[in-house]
Structures are given as structure tokens and as C-alpha cells.
Amino acid sequence: MKKYLAITACFIVLGALFPLVAQAAPVGKFTYIAGKVDIISSGKAVKSAKMQEDVHKGDVIQVKKESKAEITFLDDSVLRIAPDTRVEISEYFVGEGRVVGILNLAAGKIQSTVRKTFGMVFGLKNQSRFEIHTPTAVIGVRGTDFFTSFLAGITEAVFKKEKGYIFSLNLPDIVEYINTGEKGRVVSPDRAPSVSEATAAEINALTQELAPWGKSEEDKIKDIIKDIKSEILNHPAHYGHLDKNTILHYFGLTSQLEKAEGDLGDAEAETRGRGDGGGG
């Protein structure tokens, strides 16, 4: 503990001496990975994703067969990615009282759970916007939880909670609105979208298909905490490397650890609450 305090004290002093360097800030992190997941970044070699790895604007995420992934963005919105899916993080901005997220889904299925930060209003004509673009359509939200797929040239959006909109790529003036329990469908970029009922069975099947395999929420968070603690214990700072980038990285890890431990407490409290409810 004394060693950590000494390092932190050094960082505070050195951090005051070094200006912050301009660098591409991450927009989110991988919070679940199963199987083979690749990150394709412009100008860089393809690499395998790992838990808690940063995701940046412009990254293409390729989830292979029998694999899944989950990304949690800076505003705590969550993207779950099904097997055989390719999606690009085209834009993600959090600040100035708004959130703008644009994802390009080239193939496969995703689930987006969009958090309304400080009561922000999302929508086609609002400052805050969250949209999924496919080769044939654009889907946006005015709510929280929906599924998007692009398979065999057809775009489909199923809304589990609240509302959204859909329009065909070449017909942006023909906008259809989708309510909870409905689905929007585009079969061609040159044909107007249709909206119909989504059955409870469809929504449940999609929820299961996109859900992480196996582990409970608590176990997933414990794995995250374990990985962060391991990275802190083996951090270059412990070996005398105290340059400005090392300072920023070390403080970033300690912030992640604090948040993960808080998340674990919340998840455990929720589990206890369900148990108490069941016992009553």
C-alpha cells in the first residue's frame, strides 16, 4: 500500500509538470468477449480484442463464428454483437450536453441499449442522436433498447423498449416510426420501409442470441476487476517509468478499478434484492 501511495504522490507532482498530450481518446471498452473478436483500425495491423481494451472512433469490430462481444461506451450505453457480425464505430461523441453515436453495420446482428444521460432527448431532429447505418437503411432511437440486423440484403430493427425511426438509404424523406414491440424492415435502399408487430417470442429469441454466454453479471465484473488489478500490479510505474503517458495510463487504471468495484457492489445488491423479493 505504501508503494502505491508513493507512486501516486510522484504522479501528482510529475503530472503538474507535464502538459496533457493530444491523443485519440477512446470512446468505449470491451466488457465481454467470447471466442474470436478482431479490431481493425486504420493504418494498423488487425489484432485480437481483449477484455477492457479501448475502442476508438473508426474501429471496425469483426466478431467471428461461435463468438460474441460487448462494448460499453463512455456514457454507459451498451453494444452487444452477435456471431458473424461486422460493425464500425463511425462516430461517438459525449460532451457539450449531447451524445452522438453512429454505427455502421455491414453484416450480422447487434443489440443497442442507449442510456439517456441527464434526461437527454434522442431523435432525428434533436442534438443527441444514436443511429445504426446499414447498406440499405438508417435506424435511430428515441428510446433505449433495440436490435438491428443486416442479413441477405435486408435490414430489420426490432424495438424492445421505447421508440425509434427507420428510413431507406435512398429515400431519407420517407421516415417510419417504430414503437415498443414493433419492427421496421427495409428490403431495398430504393423501397420505403415497413413497420409491423414484433412478437414476444421474436424479442425473447433476439435477447438470448445477443446475451453473453454463461457467466453472471457479478462474475463478469469480477473478471474485469481481476484484469485491472493485474495490470496495475505489473504497471511500468512500479519499475521507475514515470513519463507523462505512464502517469495518464496509471490514473486511468485506478479510475477503472474504482468504477468496476462500484459496479460489482450494485450488481450484488440487485441479486440480493431479487432473492429477497422471491422469498417474500
C-alpha positions, 0 to 999 in steps of 0.5 A: 500500500505504501508503494502505491501511495508513493507512486501516486504522490510522484504522479501528482507532482510529475503530472503538474509538470507535464502538459496533457498530450493530444491523443485519440481518446477512446470512446468505449471498452470491451466488457465481454468477449467470447471466442474470436473478436478482431479490431481493425483500425486504420493504418494498423495491423488487425489484432485480437480484442481483449477484455477492457481494451479501448475502442476508438472512433473508426474501429471496425469490430469483426466478431467471428463464428461461435463468438460474441462481444460487448462494448460499453461506451463512455456514457454507459450505453451498451453494444452487444454483437452477435456471431458473424457480425461486422460493425464500425464505430463511425462516430461517438461523441459525449460532451457539450450536453449531447451524445452522438453515436453512429454505427455502421453495420455491414453484416450480422446482428447487434443489440443497442441499449442507449442510456439517456444521460441527464434526461437527454432527448434522442431523435432525428431532429434533436442534438443527441442522436444514436443511429445504426447505418446499414447498406440499405437503411438508417435506424435511430432511437428515441428510446433505449433498447433495440436490435438491428440486423443486416442479413441477405440484403435486408435490414430489420430493427426490432424495438424492445423498449421505447421508440425509434425511426427507420428510413431507406438509404435512398429515400431519407424523406420517407421516415417510419416510426417504430414503437415498443414491440414493433419492427421496421424492415427495409428490403431495398435502399430504393423501397420505403420501409415497413413497420409491423408487430414484433412478437414476444417470442421474436424479442425473447429469441433476439435477447438470448442470441445477443446475451453473453454466454454463461457467466453472471453479471457479478462474475463478469465484473469480477473478471474485469476487476481481476484484469485491472488489478493485474495490470496495475500490479505489473504497471511500468510505474512500479519499475521507475517509468514515470513519463507523462503517458505512464502517469495518464495510463496509471490514473486511468487504471485506478479510475477503472478499478474504482468504477468496476468495484462500484459496479460489482457492489450494485450488481450484488445488491440487485441479486440480493434484492431479487432473492429477497423479493422471491422469498417474500 
